[in-house]
């Protein structure tokens, strides 16, 4: 089963929101029943990135690359990068995977790979 991250589409005007908003940023609708849940696309373009070198002790890696990706539908999302030499503007594919584990839980997030 493929895992997804979801956006919220306003039933009134069609505006996509990620992350969830209680009020549509375009038309001002504020009824939580006025949003459809839609999966985010997995392909996009890397807008910017950084590497973290000082991580909390519960991470199992020494460094962690993070990027902001503009998905095919225009939504921007932050995710981990599993790319040796990332370059701004490169095409990437995402996959929802475990990004961190703690004692009792696995945390899921988007990890992007070179297309």
C-alpha positions in Angstrom: 0.0 0.0 0.0 1.4 3.4 -1.1 1.4 6.0 1.6 0.4 9.6 0.8 0.5 13.1 2.3 -2.8 15.0 1.8 -3.9 18.5 0.9 -7.3 19.9 1.5 -9.3 21.3 -1.4 -12.0 23.9 -0.7 -15.4 22.6 -2.0 -16.5 26.2 -2.6 -13.6 27.7 -4.7 -11.2 24.7 -5.4 -8.2 26.3 -3.6 -5.7 23.7 -2.3 -4.3 24.0 1.2 -1.3 22.3 2.7 -1.0 22.0 5.6 -4.7 22.0 6.8 -6.3 25.4 7.4 -9.6 25.9 9.2 -10.5 28.8 6.9 -10.0 28.9 3.1 -7.3 31.4 2.4 -9.0 32.3 -0.9 -12.8 32.5 -0.3 -12.9 32.6 3.6 -15.1 29.5 4.0 -14.7 28.2 7.6 -16.8 25.0 7.8 -14.5 22.0 8.2 -16.9 20.0 6.1 -16.2 22.2 3.1 -12.9 20.6 2.3 -12.1 17.5 0.2 -9.0 15.5 1.1 -6.8 14.9 -1.9 -3.4 13.2 -2.1 -0.4 15.4 -2.9 1.6 14.6 -6.1 5.0 13.1 -5.5 6.9 14.9 -8.3 8.3 18.4 -8.2 11.2 20.8 -8.4 13.7 21.5 -5.7 13.5 25.2 -4.8 16.1 25.4 -2.0 17.9 23.1 0.4 20.1 23.0 3.5 22.1 20.4 5.5 21.7 20.1 9.3 24.9 19.1 11.1 23.8 19.3 14.8 20.8 17.0 15.2 19.1 15.9 18.4 20.5 12.6 19.9 17.5 10.6 18.9 18.4 10.8 15.2 20.3 7.9 13.8 22.2 10.0 11.2 25.1 12.4 11.5 23.7 15.0 9.0 20.3 15.5 7.5 19.5 17.3 4.2 16.2 19.1 4.0 14.6 20.8 0.9 11.7 22.8 -0.1 10.0 21.3 -3.1 7.3 22.8 -5.3 5.1 20.0 -6.3 3.4 19.6 -9.7 0.2 21.3 -8.4 2.1 24.3 -7.0 2.0 23.3 -3.4 5.3 23.7 -1.6 6.4 21.1 0.9 9.5 20.5 3.1 11.0 17.1 3.1 14.2 15.2 3.6 16.5 14.8 0.7 18.2 11.5 -0.2 20.3 13.1 -3.0 24.1 13.0 -3.1 24.6 16.5 -4.8 21.3 18.4 -4.7 20.9 21.3 -7.1 18.3 24.1 -7.1 15.8 23.5 -9.9 16.4 19.8 -10.2 13.4 17.5 -10.7 12.7 15.2 -7.7 10.3 12.3 -6.8 9.0 11.9 -3.3 8.0 8.9 -1.3 6.4 8.8 2.1 8.7 6.8 4.4 9.8 6.7 8.0 11.9 9.9 8.6 12.6 9.3 12.3 12.0 6.7 15.0 11.7 7.2 18.7 11.2 4.8 21.5 7.5 4.1 20.8 6.7 5.6 17.4 7.8 5.8 13.8 7.3 9.3 12.3 6.4 9.4 8.6 7.3 12.2 6.1 8.3 12.9 2.6 11.7 11.9 1.4 12.8 13.2 -2.0 15.0 11.4 -4.5 16.6 12.5 -7.8 14.2 11.9 -10.7 
